[in-house]
Amino acid sequence: MELNIHVENGAIVEKGLQYVMNAWDENAVESSAQLKESKGAETTLVSIGGGDNTDIIRKAYAMGIENGIHIDDPALAKADSFMYAKVLQKVYEKGNYDLVITGKQAQDTDNGQTGIILAEYLKLPCVSNVIAIEVMDDRHIKVSRLGDTGTEIVELELPAVVTVDVTINEPRLPQMRGIMMAKKKAINVMDLAALGMSPDEVGGIAPKSETVEFIAPEKRKSGQKFEGEAAQITAQVVALLANEAKVI
Amino acid sequence: MAKVLVIADIKQCVLKGSTAELLSKAKAIGAQTAVVAIGSHIESLIPGLVNAGSDTQYVADDPALELFSAGPYASCVVDAAKQFGADMVWFGFSESGKAVAPRVAVQLDAACATDITDVMLQGDQVEVKRPAITNKVIQRVKVNSGKLVAVVRAGAFEAAEGITGTENVVKLAPPAPDLKAVIKQIVSEASGDIDLTDANVVISVGRGAKDQAGVDMVKELAIDLNAGFGSSRAMVDAGFMPHYKQVGQTGKIVAPALYMAIGISGSIQHLAGMKGSKVILAVNKDPEAPIFNVADYGIVGDLFEVIPILREELKKIRTPA
């Protein structure tokens, strides 16, 4: 899919943009739905953001998630990973969960931090970039992680946090019956006060880092394209690689 | 003077080039440098750490650190950062770095930035640049907390010529093991392969190669050039290439001197993984393929016809008569 992003005065122009569920989070939802089906897990989705998130939670319902919590507070409008993790920590502590599954990164910021920071705050074991989850017993899971030199096999004691890669599964497409049911299901909407937190506690008053501006990236200067007889143009390009680019 | 601690990029007991690149950048912004090396039987790497431009070497060398485990690795980095009094902690681009950096940031009460392509230092004020939204925009981020933990994007910095350091080795105590996340084994599919993220030349194959025979044909070219052999997502999904070979936003980020995209149309996700390459050559039979928008040299043609000729022509150049 081609995504057109425009930058004006150091900010991203949001007009015409529609927010959708993050691709990696779809994999996290699918993993949860599979654990519900195979192990009878009770599943809850937490989403932090504005009004658009209602549609995202309904999509998760249609994929099989049972409970939805929507944290919506203007104090979180410019939240960083640490602030999101603080909020999620509070949600976790108010519930009774064995496993937290997040996407390994967000499609927009590509930060890849929130799940790991959450685990650190909760002092829970954590494995990131997970491509398989296997339940061993009530208190242990075995996960596969894509590491630098191969697939790492890690045994985790529950409760634990895992962040998943897109290769872990193929997220299901919601079916009509699920979509209809999802429309009627309630969503537990809370602001920070309802969660029992002040903006100060979340770190909203003094974020560790902040975006100064967004800049349109420099385009690679367009190169030379050769069409015609294969033998001739290939020889031409090889000569350029050797003599002009000097990379061969 | 700012103090930068660089995490040595060690894979299978070999020190990777990113270590010298990060240390060079640290020196270029006027920082004092240290490196932390974590692993088992890595004593022999110490001269390399010095030559890469570090003035202090923190070494955690313990049999328990042979297999990567994020918790104990983070403990070693935090230990070194505290002893050094680091203002910044930089990881090279790796899966282990991405897993450890956020933990270290929490433990040091530092800001965390992943995928950075530049660091600017003015007095005490640190700013970084990083691509976001699949490379559609560059984000300029100001660090408020005084300390920064960062993962540097592959190919962002260059190793300075003639860089060197001073030997001053500090041994770190072995960290406590993570008893709740126990690494059992690493199943390595990649043994003997050329590491994509470290190769001088990377050749990637896409849907244009059609099937296994096509993939094998392109692989011959990679073997000729001693190049890393990568893949588009399509060929991984189709089962022709293993997942760890995928180049793109959801796979490996590479920035070699020469990248050849063979039969790859060039989705934004793929481009996000290779746009930092110095020179890009694309072969595709569709003259409108988006890959040609980023390629320095484009050959419009059928790869089944072009690859054998390309191999012959390259052989001529590499072995002059």
Interface residues (C-beta under 8 A of the other chain):
Chain A: E2 L3 I5 V7 I12 S81 F82 Q107 D108 T109 D110 N111 G112 Q113 I116 I117 E120 Y121 L124 P125 C126 V127 S128 N129 I131 K142 R145 L146 G147 D148 T149 G150 T151 E152 I153 V154 E155 L156 E157 A160 D165 V166 T167 A206 P207 K208 S209 E210 T211 V212 E213 F214 I215 A216 P217 R220 S222 G223 Q224 K225 F226 E227 A230 A231 I233 T234 A235 V237 V238 A239 L240 L241 A242 A245 V247 I248
Chain B: K11 Q12 L67 F68 S69 A70 G71 S94 E95 S96 K98 A99 A101 P102 R103 A105 V106 Q107 A110 A111 C112 A113 T114 D115 E127 K129 P131 A132 I133 T134 N135 K136 V137 I138 Q139 R140 V141 K142 V143 N144 S145 L148 D178 L179 K180 A181 V182 I183 K184 Q185 I186 V187 S188 E189 A190 V201 H243 Y244 Q249 T250 A257 L258 I268 K275 K278 V279 I280 L281 P287 F292 N293 V294 A295 D296 Y297 G298 I299 V300 G301 D302 E305 V306 I309 L310 E313 L314 K316 I317 R318
